[in-house]
Amino acid sequence: MSSDPRTLLTEEEYLVVERRAEFHRGETFAVAGVSRRHNRIVTNLLTALDNQLRERPATSTRTTCG
């Protein structure tokens, strides 16, 4: 017998009830709302990081023990 008080939702129920939450295996998790400005900042940051990484040769951080 489970004493788990969580109420699981179907995907359809989730779409009707909640728009600012993540849905995973029937559970919802609250997330903060984001703005277009926030999305633009994140996109610019990831683009800049990607450009920097593409300009560098691939290296390995693994060391060999011998």
C-alpha positions as CSV (number, residue, x, y, z in Angstrom):
1,M,0.0,0.0,0.0
2,S,1.4,3.4,-1.0
3,S,1.0,6.5,1.2
4,D,2.1,8.7,-1.8
5,P,-0.3,11.7,-1.9
6,R,0.6,12.7,-5.5
7,T,-2.1,12.9,-8.0
8,L,-1.0,11.8,-11.5
9,L,-2.4,13.4,-14.6
10,T,-2.8,12.3,-18.2
11,E,-1.1,14.4,-20.8
12,E,-4.5,15.7,-21.9
13,E,-5.4,16.8,-18.3
14,Y,-2.0,18.5,-18.0
15,L,-2.5,20.6,-21.1
16,V,-5.9,21.8,-19.9
17,V,-4.8,22.6,-16.3
18,E,-1.3,23.9,-16.4
19,R,0.9,25.8,-18.8
20,R,3.8,26.8,-16.5
21,A,5.0,23.4,-15.4
22,E,7.0,20.5,-16.6
23,F,5.2,17.3,-17.1
24,H,7.1,14.0,-16.4
25,R,5.5,10.6,-15.9
26,G,2.2,12.0,-14.8
27,E,3.7,14.5,-12.3
28,T,3.8,18.2,-12.8
29,F,6.7,20.4,-11.5
30,A,6.3,24.1,-11.2
31,V,8.7,26.2,-13.3
32,A,9.3,30.0,-13.4
33,G,7.8,31.8,-16.3
34,V,10.2,33.3,-18.8
35,S,10.1,36.3,-21.1
36,R,11.1,36.8,-24.6
37,R,14.0,38.9,-23.3
38,H,15.2,36.0,-21.1
39,N,15.0,33.6,-24.1
40,R,17.0,36.0,-26.3
41,I,19.7,36.3,-23.6
42,V,20.0,32.5,-23.3
43,T,20.1,32.1,-27.0
44,N,22.8,34.7,-27.4
45,L,24.8,33.1,-24.6
46,L,24.6,29.6,-26.0
47,T,25.5,30.9,-29.5
48,A,28.6,32.7,-28.2
49,L,29.7,29.6,-26.2
50,D,29.1,27.3,-29.3
51,N,31.1,29.7,-31.5
52,Q,34.0,29.7,-29.0
53,L,34.0,25.9,-28.7
54,R,34.0,25.4,-32.5
55,E,37.1,27.6,-32.9
56,R,39.2,25.3,-30.6
57,P,40.6,21.9,-31.5
58,A,39.1,18.9,-29.7
59,T,41.2,17.8,-26.8
60,S,40.8,15.1,-24.2
61,T,40.9,15.7,-20.5
62,R,41.6,12.0,-19.8
63,T,45.0,11.0,-18.6
64,T,46.6,7.6,-19.0
65,C,48.1,5.8,-16.2
66,G,51.1,3.8,-17.1
